Amino acid sequence: MASFPEFLNDSSIHDGPGAKVPLPRAGFITLSLLMAVFSITAVVLNATVIVVTLRHKQLRQPLNFALVNLAVADLGITLTGSVPSVVTNAVGYYITGRVGCVLEGFCVALFGITALCTVALIAVERLFVVCKPLGTITFQSKHAAGGLAISWLWSLIWNTPPLFGWGSYQLEGVGTSCGPDWQSRDLKNVSYIICYFSLCFAVPFVIIVVSYSWLLYTLRQVAKVGGCAAARAESKVAWMVVMMVLAFLVSWLPYATLALTVVYNPDVQLAVLVKVVPIYMAKSSTVYNPLIYIYMNKQFQRYAIPLLMCGRDPWPSEEDVSDVTLVTPLNKISPE
């Protein structure tokens, strides 16, 4: 196993103006502009979530810890991955060398997997609070903090091995960003990628599907005997669940599919766009996440919208059944 300094000195990254160019100049400029739009939007949305949480103690509740953690992780992805991509695509090649590639790959992967685990954590928290599978146990700050610690630890465990020889971080796409090396045929890289996507993509996805399926099933049973209020609660939650799962799949499934396709069929010939689009779709999750998980939450919306609109709120807050459902045990949803 290679030592960390030896790994940083690996000369497998070839960058510079003389390197082979996979896209015309207009293609790089387009990618740079797109990433600039995504970066600015992601910074504004996620920073807003963090700021309003710090300013309003009403939002500093255990159930909101995961939402804020998601904003922190998404902001990390943006600052360490999306913003550098704006610059490298504008230049047309990777400019920070081997050390920069390793640091970018590690940081983006660390924040990215933490965000994925946090999305799964949100699903589990909603399941526990609404369906109360453990009976009378109350969801408290220690439970929320424990879930966040597990998310960061799990991500750290699986993103550290490439620094020491099991797997590696290399250029990907059109050579203007870095991530886990899923193109190498080396046995260490192949075994790492298979474990990585199985445990860091498949496991969170299964948790999300199981949690929300259980939640919807329970709500449907309550709706049968709970009257109009429970029925409205079910429809609201069902809509949010569909949005959450679709956002997860749209953001990460193409990237996971691309990586595993290359791993299992190294000789496959893929067009440049097929290699590029999934990478940037995964990075675009930094915009989808705050929109779906937070700005569809009336509690955050009540404070975030006026901040973004310089004190004006064009949509006066109304009591929303979905908010009640997502933070209230089912035995407190009364029929009309």
C-alpha angles and dihedrals in degrees: 000000000000120000120241097253091048090051092053090052092055107130096205092110113084114188135156140091092290095059122108110280114223095186135040116251091259090056093056092047090051091052090048093052093046092050090047090056092046092045095051092045093047093048092050096046098043095041089051090056092051094045097049090047091053092046099046119051090196087074096050094091128131093251090057096050092087093049091054091045089053090053091050092050092046091049088052091052090050097048097043100035116015098042093049088049089059090058099040093048091048089053093041099232141050109280108181101066130217097322092050091049093052093047093047094045093048096045096045091046092046094051092039097054090042088055091049092049090048091053088054090046091054089054092050093047092052090048093052095045098044102034098028096209090177094054118229097000107127121221106243140176092267091057092049092047091048091053092051092048090053091050093054094041093050091050093047092049093054099039098049099066095075088061089063104039108279099109123337144227115249142160114287138187110008092349099265099104137038135226142140110325106249094157100067120098092209110127093231092054094045094049091047094050092049091051092041097055093038095053102028100039109020096043096052090045093052090048091051094049095045094046096048093041089054090046094051092045091053092047091050091054091050092046090059091064103018102074129222097330093057091044091053090047090054094050093048094049092044090056093049092047091053090050093048096049093043091050090051092050096043092049102043112014095074091050093047091046092050093049096047092044090057091044094053095037109030093173095058114125113223131184118244092249091052089057095044107041097061091051093054093041088059091051090049089067086085087074099039095050099061092041095053105030099037114017090050085056108091092206093061093035091059090064103026100055095055089048092052092043095049094253099322122113111198091183111054110216118259130185107266123202093213092060091052091049096050094053103028128078114245093244088068095057103096126196120247 
